[in-house]
Each structure stands twice: as structure tokens, then as C-alpha cells.
Amino acid sequence: SSCPDQELSQKVPGRARACTCAEGRSAFLLPLPPLPCSGVAAMKGVNTEGSNTDRMRQHQLTKKNVNQDNLRHEDVDLMVCTDLIDQSRTEALNRLSSSATLVEVLQANPEDKALASDTDQQLLLKVHFKERVNIAGVSVRFSKPPALEEGEDEDTYAKPRLVKLFANKGDMEFSDCDQIEAAAQAVVEGDDEVEAKVICLGHRFQRLDSLVIFVEEAFTAEALRSYINRLSIIGHQAQDYHAVYK
């Protein structure tokens, strides 16, 4: 039966509590509600939001550091200021053998030596890199035609009119130029122009192992050959992301 005027006097360790009658007659045990499991239930209730936030902050910090490293890269002439151009594999197809080599016009070339085409106006200049590079721009200068030899006249040589760039196509040949879309191009329109510049934007010019410069047309349609005095490739070595994200 129930105990009148009962009061709870103490809690008993374990799964029960004691009830003692106010008159001191008798005591009995009342069952306690089940205790929560301090192990599994507690783990299920762990708030992982803070941990995930820390991971996200660390990831964003890493990305920020990588982006800052990229911003610190200085774009320079890759031939003059670095050793990134593989000279042993760099070549000019349809080059007149008596004219300058591609390596010579990639260098500073203060004497303005001219690299000229041979059998027609077209030149295929293939530049290979020792490491992956990001290209910011390409400049082609044509300020001084080759000295005329016996049987040649002033119409023999002409500066380029149409120059196209192909990224990571180091194995291409002349027959591929009409089949592959150029990554960028420059058109020379003025008689007084002595330089063609191409600003290289976007992912097409990131992490390149080769760059092909195709002189497709000479400025004068009647010219037998085209020529250039200087080829400048501006950029920097690409970031090795495998070394950053560890």
C-alpha cells in the first residue's frame, strides 16, 4: 500500500531510491528511470560541427597559400632568364639552312639574325620545355629581313601576317595545322608593325610541356619566304601541386 506523508530522504546509489515514511514506520525502494548510456549515446550526440569547421578553415588556408605562391611567380623570358627550354628538342621546320636557328632567335639576339623559311612562306617552330610551364604571352619580332643573296630581291622575304599558337602539340607536323584548332593567334595588319604579341589567357596555356608557333602566311602574298628575328616566350614554371597537398 502507499505510504502517507512520504518524503524522499535520500538517493541510494544504483538503480533505486529510498522512501521513508514521515512517521518513520517503514521504508521501501522505488525504481528509478533507466540511466542513459554514457558511451554510445554520448558519442551519437557529439557535435562535429566545430571539427568540420576547423577542417574547412585549414583547407581554405592551404588553398590561399597556394594561390599566394602562384601570385608571387614572376613572368619572365623563359629562354633568357631560365633554363626551362629544352634546346636539344627545340626545332624549326622548313627553316632555310643558311638562316639563324630557332635557339638563336629565342636568345636575346642583339644582332637581329633572321630565321627564314625555305620552300614556302610557312614556318613551324616547336619549343619543348624541361618542366611544365604557365605561359603569359608570346612575342614575335620581325624588324630586319635577311641579307639578300645572289638571285634574291626585296620581294623574296616578308614578315609574317598570320601567326598561330598550339599548346601541348609538340609532335604536330604541317599537315596537322589545318586539323587542330589553334589556342590563340595574331594577325599583323600594318606595314610599319615590327612585332606581333599574343596575350595567353586561360587554362589552355597552363602546365605546358611544349608550344608550337606556326607562321601560316607572310605579309606579302608574293613573297617566297617569311622570316622572324626574335621569339620571346613569357611565363614561369608551373606549380607542382603534388608537392603542396600532402
RODO-2510 file (C-alpha; in nm, 4 decimals, decimal comma):
residues 246
     n   res          X          Y          Z
     1     s     0,0000     0,0000     0,0000
     2     s     0,1075     0,3609    -0,0411
     3     c     0,2814     0,5352     0,2447
     4     p     0,1111     0,8621     0,3577
     5     d     0,3136     1,1740     0,4138
     6     q     0,6083     1,0092     0,2470
     7     e     0,9124     1,2150     0,1693
     8     l     1,2258     1,1421    -0,0177
     9     s     1,5087     1,1470     0,2257
    10     q     1,7995     1,0282     0,0225
    11     k     1,9118     0,8937    -0,3069
    12     v     2,0601     0,5491    -0,2991
    13     p     2,3384     0,4706    -0,5456
    14     g     2,2359     0,2321    -0,8153
    15     r     1,9021     0,1845    -0,9882
    16     a     1,6653     0,2663    -0,6918
    17     r     1,5816     0,5350    -0,4378
    18     a     1,4625     0,5026    -0,0763
    19     c     1,1313     0,6390     0,0529
    20     t     1,0916     0,6791     0,4276
    21     c     0,7620     0,7495     0,5918
    22     a     0,7462     1,0789     0,7740
    23     e     0,6264     0,8830     1,0775
    24     g     0,9302     0,6599     1,0487
    25     r     0,7255     0,3441     1,0062
    26     s     0,8788     0,1722     0,7075
    27     a     1,0967     0,2222     0,4057
    28     f     1,0770     0,0771     0,0594
    29     l     1,2524     0,1157    -0,2726
    30     l     1,1043     0,2956    -0,5717
    31     p     1,2519     0,2043    -0,9152
    32     l     1,4432     0,4795    -1,0917
    33     p     1,4014     0,5520    -1,4636
    34     p     1,6697     0,3893    -1,6848
    35     l     2,0003     0,5699    -1,6838
    36     p     2,1294     0,6895    -2,0238
    37     c     2,4252     0,5030    -2,1628
    38     s     2,7256     0,7239    -2,1114
    39     g     2,9131     0,5611    -2,4012
    40     v     2,7214     0,5119    -2,7280
    41     a     2,4530     0,7704    -2,6593
    42     a     2,7138     1,0296    -2,5766
    43     m     2,9060     0,9536    -2,8939
    44     k     2,5936     0,9880    -3,1039
    45     g     2,5320     1,3251    -2,9551
    46     v     2,8818     1,4612    -3,0192
    47     n     2,8708     1,7908    -3,2073
    48     t     3,1128     1,7552    -3,5002
    49     e     3,0330     2,0944    -3,6469
    50     g     3,3343     2,2531    -3,4829
    51     s     3,5663     1,9806    -3,6107
    52     n     3,4326     2,0129    -3,9664
    53     t     3,4688     2,3899    -3,9483
    54     d     3,8332     2,3524    -3,8469
    55     r     3,8978     2,1211    -4,1403
    56     m     3,7317     2,3655    -4,3800
    57     r     3,9368     2,6540    -4,2436
    58     q     4,2556     2,4518    -4,2840
    59     h     4,1602     2,3631    -4,6425
    60     q     4,0854     2,7261    -4,7269
    61     l     4,4134     2,8332    -4,5675
    62     t     4,6047     2,5798    -4,7765
    63     k     4,4338     2,6989    -5,0942
    64     k     4,5076     3,0589    -5,0019
    65     n     4,8746     2,9788    -4,9501
    66     v     4,8911     2,8036    -5,2888
    67     n     4,7219     3,0984    -5,4604
    68     q     4,9600     3,3407    -5,2927
    69     d     5,2543     3,1292    -5,4097
    70     n     5,1208     3,1476    -5,7645
    71     l     5,0849     3,5249    -5,7397
    72     r     5,4467     3,5515    -5,6312
    73     h     5,5656     3,3911    -5,9550
    74     e     5,7312     3,6426    -6,1836
    75     d     5,6698     3,6039    -6,5559
    76     v     5,9991     3,6245    -6,7427
    77     d     6,1504     3,5399    -7,0780
    78     l     6,1886     3,1635    -7,0447
    79     m     6,4950     3,1463    -7,2710
    80     v     6,6859     3,4460    -7,1399
    81     c     6,6032     3,4189    -6,7693
    82     t     6,5579     3,0438    -6,7066
    83     d     6,6845     2,7038    -6,8140
    84     l     6,3347     2,5665    -6,8785
    85     i     6,3555     2,5428    -7,2588
    86     d     6,4866     2,2093    -7,3830
    87     q     6,7219     2,3275    -7,6564
    88     s     6,8031     1,9742    -7,7709
    89     r     6,4412     1,9141    -7,8766
    90     t     6,3538     2,2655    -7,9916
    91     e     6,3475     2,2976    -8,3712
    92     a     6,2159     2,4920    -8,6688
    93     l     6,0596     2,3009    -8,9569
    94     n     6,1061     2,4363    -9,3114
    95     r     6,3950     2,6552    -9,1959
    96     l     6,6354     2,7882    -9,4564
    97     s     6,9628     2,6200    -9,3607
    98     s     7,1673     2,9356    -9,4098
    99     s     6,9459     3,1374    -9,1752
   100     a     6,9515     3,1589    -8,7955
   101     t     6,8400     2,8647    -8,5830
   102     l     6,5369     2,8708    -8,3553
   103     v     6,7591     2,8718    -8,0467
   104     e     6,9391     3,1799    -8,1791
   105     v     6,6173     3,3801    -8,2167
   106     l     6,4922     3,2585    -7,8788
   107     q     6,8004     3,4219    -7,7289
   108     a     6,8393     3,7992    -7,6935
   109     n     6,9790     3,8192    -8,0482
   110     p     7,1074     4,1796    -8,0433
   111     e     7,2402     4,1355    -8,3975
   112     d     6,8886     4,0661    -8,5267
   113     k     6,9831     3,7453    -8,7022
   114     a     6,6899     3,6284    -8,9113
   115     l     6,5332     3,2837    -8,9131
   116     a     6,3775     3,2368    -9,2578
   117     s     6,1518     2,9784    -9,4168
   118     d     6,2752     2,7691    -9,7064
   119     t     6,0454     2,6207    -9,9704
   120     d     5,7440     2,8438    -9,8975
   121     q     5,6217     3,1063    -9,6509
   122     q     5,5363     2,8711    -9,3655
   123     l     5,7393     2,8010    -9,0518
   124     l     5,6627     2,5535    -8,7744
   125     l     5,8550     2,6467    -8,4603
   126     k     5,8445     2,3730    -8,1962
   127     v     5,9566     2,4648    -7,8446
   128     h     5,9809     2,1969    -7,5751
   129     f     6,0171     2,2575    -7,2013
   130     k     6,2092     2,0616    -6,9393
   131     e     5,9371     2,1238    -6,6806
   132     r     5,5713     2,2205    -6,7029
   133     v     5,5294     2,5939    -6,7554
   134     n     5,2499     2,8519    -6,7497
   135     i     5,2633     3,0879    -7,0461
   136     a     5,1548     3,4506    -7,0082
   137     g     5,2425     3,5796    -7,3541
   138     v     5,4351     3,5296    -7,6763
   139     s     5,6076     3,7986    -7,8805
   140     v     5,7391     3,7619    -8,2361
   141     r     5,9648     4,0371    -8,3695
   142     f     6,0460     4,0870    -8,7397
   143     s     6,2388     4,4106    -8,7731
   144     k     6,5237     4,3131    -9,0063
   145     p     6,4956     4,0787    -9,3071
   146     p     6,7873     3,8534    -9,4037
   147     a     7,0628     3,9917    -9,6204
   148     l     6,9852     3,9274    -9,9861
   149     e     7,1931     3,6709   -10,1679
   150     e     7,2553     3,6302   -10,5386
   151     g     6,9296     3,5834   -10,7273
   152     e     6,7146     3,7291   -10,4465
   153     d     6,5342     4,0645   -10,4415
   154     e     6,3420     4,2706   -10,1918
   155     d     6,0293     4,0642   -10,2519
   156     t     6,1989     3,7390   -10,1532
   157     y     6,1355     3,7843    -9,7812
   158     a     5,8377     3,9231    -9,5950
   159     k     5,7413     3,9459    -9,2294
   160     p     5,4619     3,7195    -9,1009
   161     r     5,0986     3,8154    -9,1392
   162     l     4,9259     3,5272    -8,9566
   163     v     5,0826     3,3572    -8,6531
   164     k     4,9097     3,0762    -8,4617
   165     l     4,9907     2,9095    -8,1290
   166     f     4,9312     2,5446    -8,0402
   167     a     4,9675     2,4285    -7,6805
   168     n     5,0988     2,0827    -7,5863
   169     k     5,1170     1,9726    -7,9508
   170     g     5,4892     1,9091    -7,9697
   171     d     5,4525     1,6209    -8,2162
   172     m     5,2417     1,8047    -8,4740
   173     e     5,3507     1,8484    -8,8345
   174     f     5,2479     2,0898    -9,1097
   175     s     4,9696     1,8524    -9,2148
   176     d     4,8134     1,8831    -8,8686
   177     c     4,7834     2,2622    -8,8729
   178     d     4,4517     2,2598    -9,0595
   179     q     4,3115     1,9801    -8,8423
   180     i     4,3898     2,1162    -8,4960
   181     e     4,2313     2,4302    -8,3537
   182     a     4,4847     2,6945    -8,2542
   183     a     4,4883     2,8041    -7,8909
   184     a     4,5497     3,1663    -7,9984
   185     q     4,6607     3,3701    -8,2982
   186     a     4,7846     3,7116    -8,4032
   187     v     4,7250     3,8966    -8,7290
   188     v     4,9712     4,1615    -8,8463
   189     e     4,7838     4,4340    -9,0326
   190     g     5,0081     4,7403    -9,0542
   191     d     5,3003     4,7985    -9,2882
   192     d     5,5015     4,9548    -9,0076
   193     e     5,4399     4,6839    -8,7491
   194     v     5,7581     4,5060    -8,6427
   195     e     5,6198     4,2891    -8,3646
   196     a     5,3224     4,0607    -8,3014
   197     k     5,2146     3,9991    -7,9427
   198     v     4,9776     3,7336    -7,8151
   199     i     4,8378     3,7507    -7,4612
   200     c     4,7974     3,3929    -7,3446
   201     l     4,4963     3,3605    -7,1153
   202     g     4,3067     3,0666    -6,9729
   203     h     4,3718     2,7029    -6,8948
   204     r     4,4983     2,6282    -7,2465
   205     f     4,8296     2,7893    -7,1574
   206     q     4,8707     2,6321    -6,8133
   207     r     5,1110     2,3461    -6,7390
   208     l     5,2544     2,3171    -7,0906
   209     d     5,5264     2,0748    -7,1922
   210     s     5,5530     2,2256    -7,5425
   211     l     5,4444     2,5232    -7,7513
   212     v     5,4257     2,5339    -8,1300
   213     i     5,4331     2,8652    -8,3169
   214     f     5,3024     2,8386    -8,6717
   215     v     5,3779     3,1163    -8,9219
   216     e     5,1000     3,0433    -9,1666
   217     e     5,1194     3,3397    -9,4023
   218     a     5,3668     3,6108    -9,4946
   219     f     5,2591     3,9741    -9,5001
   220     t     5,3187     3,9949    -9,8748
   221     a     5,1429     3,7290   -10,0773
   222     e     5,4089     3,7421   -10,3496
   223     a     5,6973     3,6757   -10,1091
   224     l     5,8755     3,3448   -10,1388
   225     r     5,9733     3,3245    -9,7739
   226     s     5,8816     3,4615    -9,4315
   227     y     6,1249     3,5484    -9,1525
   228     i     6,1471     3,6410    -8,7844
   229     n     6,4269     3,7954    -8,5765
   230     r     6,3131     3,7188    -8,2254
   231     l     6,0753     3,4812    -8,0491
   232     s     6,0076     3,5592    -7,6839
   233     i     5,8025     3,3269    -7,4642
   234     i     5,6980     3,4856    -7,1342
   235     g     5,5922     3,2761    -6,8367
   236     h     5,7057     3,0811    -6,5319
   237     q     5,7445     2,7247    -6,4112
   238     a     5,4109     2,5714    -6,3152
   239     q     5,3364     2,4870    -5,9522
   240     d     5,3813     2,1215    -5,8579
   241     y     5,0550     2,0657    -5,6668
   242     h     5,1515     1,7138    -5,5613
   243     a     5,4265     1,8668    -5,3518
   244     v     5,1866     2,1154    -5,1878
   245     y     4,8933     1,8960    -5,0900
   246     k     5,0360     1,6252    -4,8677
***
